[in-house]
Amino acid sequence: MALNVVVEDIKNGFLLNGNKQVEDIFKQLANGLVLKDGFNAFGCCQGGQFLYVDCPVIAW
């Protein structure tokens, strides 16, 4: 992974609005070939908090 991508990822983890982060991830999931039809998810720790948001591609 390129250093600038790592730095940008770390910066966004602290400074990017949480809603924007969730929106970006939902777009990536919806456009991915493997997960586009939905998936089941299990979240641990802080990552699980984002699963409570109404993700249109999670197979509840």
PDB file with one MODEL, atoms N, CA, C and O in Angstrom:
MODEL        1
ATOM      1  N   MET A   1       0.850  -1.170   0.000  1.00  0.00           N
ATOM      2  CA  MET A   1       0.000   0.000   0.000  1.00  0.00           C
ATOM      3  C   MET A   1       0.894   1.232   0.000  1.00  0.00           C
ATOM      4  O   MET A   1       1.884   1.290   0.729  1.00  0.00           O
ATOM      5  N   ALA A   2       0.548   2.193  -0.804  1.00  0.00           N
ATOM      6  CA  ALA A   2       1.352   3.409  -0.912  1.00  0.00           C
ATOM      7  C   ALA A   2       1.278   4.210   0.383  1.00  0.00           C
ATOM      8  O   ALA A   2       0.240   4.249   1.044  1.00  0.00           O
ATOM      9  N   LEU A   3       2.377   4.841   0.730  1.00  0.00           N
ATOM     10  CA  LEU A   3       2.453   5.604   1.974  1.00  0.00           C
ATOM     11  C   LEU A   3       1.397   6.695   2.038  1.00  0.00           C
ATOM     12  O   LEU A   3       0.803   6.917   3.093  1.00  0.00           O
ATOM     13  N   ASN A   4       1.155   7.382   0.922  1.00  0.00           N
ATOM     14  CA  ASN A   4       0.155   8.458   0.950  1.00  0.00           C
ATOM     15  C   ASN A   4      -1.247   7.917   1.233  1.00  0.00           C
ATOM     16  O   ASN A   4      -2.061   8.609   1.846  1.00  0.00           O
ATOM     17  N   VAL A   5      -1.538   6.697   0.796  1.00  0.00           N
ATOM     18  CA  VAL A   5      -2.838   6.084   1.071  1.00  0.00           C
ATOM     19  C   VAL A   5      -2.943   5.753   2.556  1.00  0.00           C
ATOM     20  O   VAL A   5      -3.993   5.964   3.163  1.00  0.00           O
ATOM     21  N   VAL A   6      -1.878   5.244   3.140  1.00  0.00           N
ATOM     22  CA  VAL A   6      -1.867   4.912   4.564  1.00  0.00           C
ATOM     23  C   VAL A   6      -2.056   6.176   5.395  1.00  0.00           C
ATOM     24  O   VAL A   6      -2.857   6.197   6.330  1.00  0.00           O
ATOM     25  N   VAL A   7      -1.323   7.218   5.057  1.00  0.00           N
ATOM     26  CA  VAL A   7      -1.434   8.484   5.795  1.00  0.00           C
ATOM     27  C   VAL A   7      -2.846   9.049   5.672  1.00  0.00           C
ATOM     28  O   VAL A   7      -3.421   9.506   6.659  1.00  0.00           O
ATOM     29  N   GLU A   8      -3.401   9.018   4.471  1.00  0.00           N
ATOM     30  CA  GLU A   8      -4.762   9.519   4.252  1.00  0.00           C
ATOM     31  C   GLU A   8      -5.772   8.699   5.046  1.00  0.00           C
ATOM     32  O   GLU A   8      -6.701   9.265   5.622  1.00  0.00           O
ATOM     33  N   ASP A   9      -5.610   7.387   5.090  1.00  0.00           N
ATOM     34  CA  ASP A   9      -6.509   6.520   5.837  1.00  0.00           C
ATOM     35  C   ASP A   9      -6.455   6.830   7.330  1.00  0.00           C
ATOM     36  O   ASP A   9      -7.494   6.915   7.985  1.00  0.00           O
ATOM     37  N   ILE A  10      -5.263   6.997   7.863  1.00  0.00           N
ATOM     38  CA  ILE A  10      -5.115   7.322   9.287  1.00  0.00           C
ATOM     39  C   ILE A  10      -5.746   8.680   9.582  1.00  0.00           C
ATOM     40  O   ILE A  10      -6.468   8.833  10.568  1.00  0.00           O
ATOM     41  N   LYS A  11      -5.476   9.652   8.736  1.00  0.00           N
ATOM     42  CA  LYS A  11      -6.037  10.995   8.918  1.00  0.00           C
ATOM     43  C   LYS A  11      -7.566  10.949   8.896  1.00  0.00           C
ATOM     44  O   LYS A  11      -8.220  11.546   9.751  1.00  0.00           O
ATOM     45  N   ASN A  12      -8.131  10.244   7.921  1.00  0.00           N
ATOM     46  CA  ASN A  12      -9.585  10.151   7.819  1.00  0.00           C
ATOM     47  C   ASN A  12     -10.192   9.425   9.010  1.00  0.00           C
ATOM     48  O   ASN A  12     -11.309   9.737   9.421  1.00  0.00           O
ATOM     49  N   GLY A  13      -9.468   8.461   9.568  1.00  0.00           N
ATOM     50  CA  GLY A  13      -9.963   7.747  10.737  1.00  0.00           C
ATOM     51  C   GLY A  13     -10.207   8.656  11.926  1.00  0.00           C
ATOM     52  O   GLY A  13     -11.075   8.381  12.755  1.00  0.00           O
ATOM     53  N   PHE A  14      -9.455   9.723  12.012  1.00  0.00           N
ATOM     54  CA  PHE A  14      -9.607  10.670  13.115  1.00  0.00           C
ATOM     55  C   PHE A  14     -10.449  11.890  12.751  1.00  0.00           C
ATOM     56  O   PHE A  14     -11.174  12.412  13.598  1.00  0.00           O
ATOM     57  N   LEU A  15     -10.365  12.347  11.515  1.00  0.00           N
ATOM     58  CA  LEU A  15     -10.931  13.649  11.171  1.00  0.00           C
ATOM     59  C   LEU A  15     -12.161  13.606  10.272  1.00  0.00           C
ATOM     60  O   LEU A  15     -12.956  14.545  10.285  1.00  0.00           O
ATOM     61  N   LEU A  16     -12.338  12.542   9.492  1.00  0.00           N
ATOM     62  CA  LEU A  16     -13.467  12.493   8.559  1.00  0.00           C
ATOM     63  C   LEU A  16     -14.761  12.234   9.323  1.00  0.00           C
ATOM     64  O   LEU A  16     -14.798  11.398  10.226  1.00  0.00           O
ATOM     65  N   ASN A  17     -15.801  12.940   8.964  1.00  0.00           N
ATOM     66  CA  ASN A  17     -17.105  12.777   9.590  1.00  0.00           C
ATOM     67  C   ASN A  17     -17.532  11.311   9.534  1.00  0.00           C
ATOM     68  O   ASN A  17     -17.418  10.666   8.492  1.00  0.00           O
ATOM     69  N   GLY A  18     -18.022  10.790  10.654  1.00  0.00           N
ATOM     70  CA  GLY A  18     -18.425   9.385  10.732  1.00  0.00           C
ATOM     71  C   GLY A  18     -19.505   9.017   9.736  1.00  0.00           C
ATOM     72  O   GLY A  18     -19.469   7.928   9.164  1.00  0.00           O
ATOM     73  N   ASN A  19     -20.464   9.902   9.518  1.00  0.00           N
ATOM     74  CA  ASN A  19     -21.521   9.635   8.543  1.00  0.00           C
ATOM     75  C   ASN A  19     -20.955   9.507   7.137  1.00  0.00           C
ATOM     76  O   ASN A  19     -21.418   8.683   6.347  1.00  0.00           O
ATOM     77  N   LYS A  20     -19.958  10.320   6.827  1.00  0.00           N
ATOM     78  CA  LYS A  20     -19.309  10.253   5.512  1.00  0.00           C
ATOM     79  C   LYS A  20     -18.563   8.933   5.364  1.00  0.00           C
ATOM     80  O   LYS A  20     -18.583   8.323   4.295  1.00  0.00           O
ATOM     81  N   GLN A  21     -17.900   8.489   6.437  1.00  0.00           N
ATOM     82  CA  GLN A  21     -17.188   7.214   6.396  1.00  0.00           C
ATOM     83  C   GLN A  21     -18.154   6.066   6.126  1.00  0.00           C
ATOM     84  O   GLN A  21     -17.881   5.200   5.295  1.00  0.00           O
ATOM     85  N   VAL A  22     -19.288   6.063   6.834  1.00  0.00           N
ATOM     86  CA  VAL A  22     -20.286   5.007   6.652  1.00  0.00           C
ATOM     87  C   VAL A  22     -20.847   5.050   5.236  1.00  0.00           C
ATOM     88  O   VAL A  22     -20.997   4.006   4.602  1.00  0.00           O
ATOM     89  N   GLU A  23     -21.156   6.235   4.736  1.00  0.00           N
ATOM     90  CA  GLU A  23     -21.675   6.374   3.371  1.00  0.00           C
ATOM     91  C   GLU A  23     -20.683   5.827   2.345  1.00  0.00           C
ATOM     92  O   GLU A  23     -21.072   5.123   1.412  1.00  0.00           O
ATOM     93  N   ASP A  24     -19.409   6.150   2.520  1.00  0.00           N
ATOM     94  CA  ASP A  24     -18.375   5.668   1.596  1.00  0.00           C
ATOM     95  C   ASP A  24     -18.281   4.142   1.616  1.00  0.00           C
ATOM     96  O   ASP A  24     -18.158   3.511   0.566  1.00  0.00           O
ATOM     97  N   ILE A  25     -18.338   3.559   2.796  1.00  0.00           N
ATOM     98  CA  ILE A  25     -18.262   2.097   2.913  1.00  0.00           C
ATOM     99  C   ILE A  25     -19.484   1.447   2.274  1.00  0.00           C
ATOM    100  O   ILE A  25     -19.349   0.445   1.571  1.00  0.00           O
ATOM    101  N   PHE A  26     -20.678   2.001   2.506  1.00  0.00           N
ATOM    102  CA  PHE A  26     -21.884   1.432   1.903  1.00  0.00           C
ATOM    103  C   PHE A  26     -21.789   1.443   0.385  1.00  0.00           C
ATOM    104  O   PHE A  26     -22.209   0.489  -0.271  1.00  0.00           O
ATOM    105  N   LYS A  27     -21.241   2.517  -0.178  1.00  0.00           N
ATOM    106  CA  LYS A  27     -21.068   2.588  -1.632  1.00  0.00           C
ATOM    107  C   LYS A  27     -20.104   1.511  -2.117  1.00  0.00           C
ATOM    108  O   LYS A  27     -20.342   0.871  -3.141  1.00  0.00           O
ATOM    109  N   GLN A  28     -19.008   1.313  -1.373  1.00  0.00           N
ATOM    110  CA  GLN A  28     -18.038   0.282  -1.752  1.00  0.00           C
ATOM    111  C   GLN A  28     -18.670  -1.105  -1.681  1.00  0.00           C
ATOM    112  O   GLN A  28     -18.441  -1.936  -2.560  1.00  0.00           O
ATOM    113  N   LEU A  29     -19.460  -1.358  -0.643  1.00  0.00           N
ATOM    114  CA  LEU A  29     -20.106  -2.664  -0.502  1.00  0.00           C
ATOM    115  C   LEU A  29     -21.125  -2.897  -1.610  1.00  0.00           C
ATOM    116  O   LEU A  29     -21.202  -3.994  -2.163  1.00  0.00           O
ATOM    117  N   ALA A  30     -21.901  -1.879  -1.936  1.00  0.00           N
ATOM    118  CA  ALA A  30     -22.933  -2.015  -2.964  1.00  0.00           C
ATOM    119  C   ALA A  30     -22.333  -2.238  -4.345  1.00  0.00           C
ATOM    120  O   ALA A  30     -22.950  -2.892  -5.185  1.00  0.00           O
ATOM    121  N   ASN A  31     -21.148  -1.708  -4.590  1.00  0.00           N
ATOM    122  CA  ASN A  31     -20.520  -1.827  -5.903  1.00  0.00           C
ATOM    123  C   ASN A  31     -19.586  -3.024  -6.024  1.00  0.00           C
ATOM    124  O   ASN A  31     -19.111  -3.324  -7.119  1.00  0.00           O
ATOM    125  N   GLY A  32     -19.319  -3.703  -4.934  1.00  0.00           N
ATOM    126  CA  GLY A  32     -18.432  -4.861  -4.974  1.00  0.00           C
ATOM    127  C   GLY A  32     -19.138  -6.071  -5.558  1.00  0.00           C
ATOM    128  O   GLY A  32     -20.315  -6.291  -5.274  1.00  0.00           O
ATOM    129  N   LEU A  33     -18.456  -6.847  -6.356  1.00  0.00           N
ATOM    130  CA  LEU A  33     -19.075  -8.007  -7.001  1.00  0.00           C
ATOM    131  C   LEU A  33     -19.425  -9.107  -6.012  1.00  0.00           C
ATOM    132  O   LEU A  33     -20.460  -9.757  -6.157  1.00  0.00           O
ATOM    133  N   VAL A  34     -18.592  -9.327  -5.023  1.00  0.00           N
ATOM    134  CA  VAL A  34     -18.800 -10.437  -4.090  1.00  0.00           C
ATOM    135  C   VAL A  34     -19.933 -10.145  -3.110  1.00  0.00           C
ATOM    136  O   VAL A  34     -20.708 -11.046  -2.790  1.00  0.00           O
ATOM    137  N   LEU A  35     -20.048  -8.915  -2.629  1.00  0.00           N
ATOM    138  CA  LEU A  35     -21.009  -8.596  -1.578  1.00  0.00           C
ATOM    139  C   LEU A  35     -22.224  -7.809  -2.059  1.00  0.00           C
ATOM    140  O   LEU A  35     -23.046  -7.399  -1.240  1.00  0.00           O
ATOM    141  N   LYS A  36     -22.360  -7.590  -3.358  1.00  0.00           N
ATOM    142  CA  LYS A  36     -23.410  -6.715  -3.875  1.00  0.00           C
ATOM    143  C   LYS A  36     -24.824  -7.213  -3.589  1.00  0.00           C
ATOM    144  O   LYS A  36     -25.751  -6.405  -3.524  1.00  0.00           O
ATOM    145  N   ASP A  37     -25.015  -8.527  -3.416  1.00  0.00           N
ATOM    146  CA  ASP A  37     -26.347  -9.076  -3.170  1.00  0.00           C
ATOM    147  C   ASP A  37     -26.677  -9.185  -1.692  1.00  0.00           C
ATOM    148  O   ASP A  37     -27.706  -9.752  -1.325  1.00  0.00           O
ATOM    149  N   GLY A  38     -25.814  -8.647  -0.844  1.00  0.00           N
ATOM    150  CA  GLY A  38     -26.054  -8.678   0.598  1.00  0.00           C
ATOM    151  C   GLY A  38     -25.091  -9.612   1.298  1.00  0.00           C
ATOM    152  O   GLY A  38     -24.411 -10.417   0.662  1.00  0.00           O
ATOM    153  N   PHE A  39     -25.043  -9.497   2.597  1.00  0.00           N
ATOM    154  CA  PHE A  39     -24.151 -10.316   3.403  1.00  0.00           C
ATOM    155  C   PHE A  39     -24.609 -10.270   4.848  1.00  0.00           C
ATOM    156  O   PHE A  39     -25.348  -9.370   5.246  1.00  0.00           O
ATOM    157  N   ASN A  40     -24.175 -11.226   5.616  1.00  0.00           N
ATOM    158  CA  ASN A  40     -24.389 -11.229   7.051  1.00  0.00           C
ATOM    159  C   ASN A  40     -23.123 -10.703   7.696  1.00  0.00           C
ATOM    160  O   ASN A  40     -22.022 -10.963   7.213  1.00  0.00           O
ATOM    161  N   ALA A  41     -23.273  -9.970   8.776  1.00  0.00           N
ATOM    162  CA  ALA A  41     -22.103  -9.359   9.395  1.00  0.00           C
ATOM    163  C   ALA A  41     -22.147  -9.522  10.903  1.00  0.00           C
ATOM    164  O   ALA A  41     -23.214  -9.578  11.514  1.00  0.00           O
ATOM    165  N   PHE A  42     -20.981  -9.594  11.474  1.00  0.00           N
ATOM    166  CA  PHE A  42     -20.820  -9.648  12.921  1.00  0.00           C
ATOM    167  C   PHE A  42     -19.797  -8.594  13.294  1.00  0.00           C
ATOM    168  O   PHE A  42     -18.658  -8.646  12.830  1.00  0.00           O
ATOM    169  N   GLY A  43     -20.181  -7.646  14.116  1.00  0.00           N
ATOM    170  CA  GLY A  43     -19.259  -6.566  14.472  1.00  0.00           C
ATOM    171  C   GLY A  43     -18.812  -6.666  15.913  1.00  0.00           C
ATOM    172  O   GLY A  43     -19.613  -6.945  16.805  1.00  0.00           O
ATOM    173  N   CYS A  44     -17.562  -6.444  16.133  1.00  0.00           N
ATOM    174  CA  CYS A  44     -16.994  -6.432  17.477  1.00  0.00           C
ATOM    175  C   CYS A  44     -16.478  -5.035  17.793  1.00  0.00           C
ATOM    176  O   CYS A  44     -16.029  -4.314  16.902  1.00  0.00           O
ATOM    177  N   CYS A  45     -16.543  -4.668  19.034  1.00  0.00           N
ATOM    178  CA  CYS A  45     -15.958  -3.410  19.502  1.00  0.00           C
ATOM    179  C   CYS A  45     -16.582  -2.237  18.746  1.00  0.00           C
ATOM    180  O   CYS A  45     -17.775  -2.270  18.443  1.00  0.00           O
ATOM    181  N   GLN A  46     -15.811  -1.220  18.442  1.00  0.00           N
ATOM    182  CA  GLN A  46     -16.354  -0.023  17.809  1.00  0.00           C
ATOM    183  C   GLN A  46     -16.855  -0.281  16.391  1.00  0.00           C
ATOM    184  O   GLN A  46     -17.795   0.377  15.947  1.00  0.00           O
ATOM    185  N   GLY A  47     -16.257  -1.211  15.681  1.00  0.00           N
ATOM    186  CA  GLY A  47     -16.692  -1.494  14.320  1.00  0.00           C
ATOM    187  C   GLY A  47     -18.135  -1.960  14.252  1.00  0.00           C
ATOM    188  O   GLY A  47     -18.823  -1.706  13.264  1.00  0.00           O
ATOM    189  N   GLY A  48     -18.596  -2.634  15.283  1.00  0.00           N
ATOM    190  CA  GLY A  48     -19.966  -3.102  15.318  1.00  0.00           C
ATOM    191  C   GLY A  48     -20.984  -1.986  15.398  1.00  0.00           C
ATOM    192  O   GLY A  48     -22.137  -2.172  15.008  1.00  0.00           O
ATOM    193  N   GLN A  49     -20.581  -0.831  15.895  1.00  0.00           N
ATOM    194  CA  GLN A  49     -21.507   0.298  16.001  1.00  0.00           C
ATOM    195  C   GLN A  49     -22.030   0.706  14.635  1.00  0.00           C
ATOM    196  O   GLN A  49     -23.186   1.112  14.509  1.00  0.00           O
ATOM    197  N   PHE A  50     -21.191   0.604  13.611  1.00  0.00           N
ATOM    198  CA  PHE A  50     -21.617   1.015  12.280  1.00  0.00           C
ATOM    199  C   PHE A  50     -22.612   0.035  11.674  1.00  0.00           C
ATOM    200  O   PHE A  50     -23.322   0.390  10.733  1.00  0.00           O
ATOM    201  N   LEU A  51     -22.682  -1.188  12.189  1.00  0.00           N
ATOM    202  CA  LEU A  51     -23.648  -2.153  11.667  1.00  0.00           C
ATOM    203  C   LEU A  51     -25.072  -1.787  12.063  1.00  0.00           C
ATOM    204  O   LEU A  51     -26.029  -2.237  11.433  1.00  0.00           O
ATOM    205  N   TYR A  52     -25.216  -0.978  13.098  1.00  0.00           N
ATOM    206  CA  TYR A  52     -26.548  -0.573  13.527  1.00  0.00           C
ATOM    207  C   TYR A  52     -27.168   0.456  12.592  1.00  0.00           C
ATOM    208  O   TYR A  52     -28.383   0.654  12.602  1.00  0.00           O
ATOM    209  N   VAL A  53     -26.349   1.103  11.793  1.00  0.00           N
ATOM    210  CA  VAL A  53     -26.853   2.050  10.804  1.00  0.00           C
ATOM    211  C   VAL A  53     -27.557   1.231   9.729  1.00  0.00           C
ATOM    212  O   VAL A  53     -27.143   0.109   9.438  1.00  0.00           O
ATOM    213  N   ASP A  54     -28.584   1.761   9.155  1.00  0.00           N
ATOM    214  CA  ASP A  54     -29.376   1.025   8.165  1.00  0.00           C
ATOM    215  C   ASP A  54     -28.608   0.878   6.858  1.00  0.00           C
ATOM    216  O   ASP A  54     -28.721   1.712   5.960  1.00  0.00           O
ATOM    217  N   CYS A  55     -27.833  -0.183   6.766  1.00  0.00           N
ATOM    218  CA  CYS A  55     -27.050  -0.460   5.563  1.00  0.00           C
ATOM    219  C   CYS A  55     -27.923  -1.215   4.570  1.00  0.00           C
ATOM    220  O   CYS A  55     -28.419  -2.296   4.891  1.00  0.00           O
ATOM    221  N   PRO A  56     -28.121  -0.675   3.380  1.00  0.00           N
ATOM    222  CA  PRO A  56     -29.022  -1.316   2.423  1.00  0.00           C
ATOM    223  C   PRO A  56     -28.514  -2.640   1.862  1.00  0.00           C
ATOM    224  O   PRO A  56     -29.288  -3.372   1.245  1.00  0.00           O
ATOM    225  N   VAL A  57     -27.237  -2.971   2.057  1.00  0.00           N
ATOM    226  CA  VAL A  57     -26.728  -4.211   1.480  1.00  0.00           C
ATOM    227  C   VAL A  57     -26.476  -5.302   2.510  1.00  0.00           C
ATOM    228  O   VAL A  57     -26.015  -6.385   2.149  1.00  0.00           O
ATOM    229  N   ILE A  58     -26.764  -5.047   3.781  1.00  0.00           N
ATOM    230  CA  ILE A  58     -26.625  -6.105   4.785  1.00  0.00           C
ATOM    231  C   ILE A  58     -27.889  -6.949   4.756  1.00  0.00           C
ATOM    232  O   ILE A  58     -28.996  -6.412   4.807  1.00  0.00           O
ATOM    233  N   ALA A  59     -27.734  -8.257   4.675  1.00  0.00           N
ATOM    234  CA  ALA A  59     -28.877  -9.170   4.673  1.00  0.00           C
ATOM    235  C   ALA A  59     -29.313  -9.412   6.114  1.00  0.00           C
ATOM    236  O   ALA A  59     -28.831 -10.343   6.759  1.00  0.00           O
ATOM    237  N   TRP A  60     -30.210  -8.590   6.617  1.00  0.00           N
ATOM    238  CA  TRP A  60     -30.668  -8.738   7.996  1.00  0.00           C
ATOM    239  C   TRP A  60     -31.518  -9.960   8.053  1.00  0.00           C
ATOM    240  O   TRP A  60     -32.031 -10.307   9.117  1.00  0.00           O
TER     241      TRP A  60
ENDMDL
END
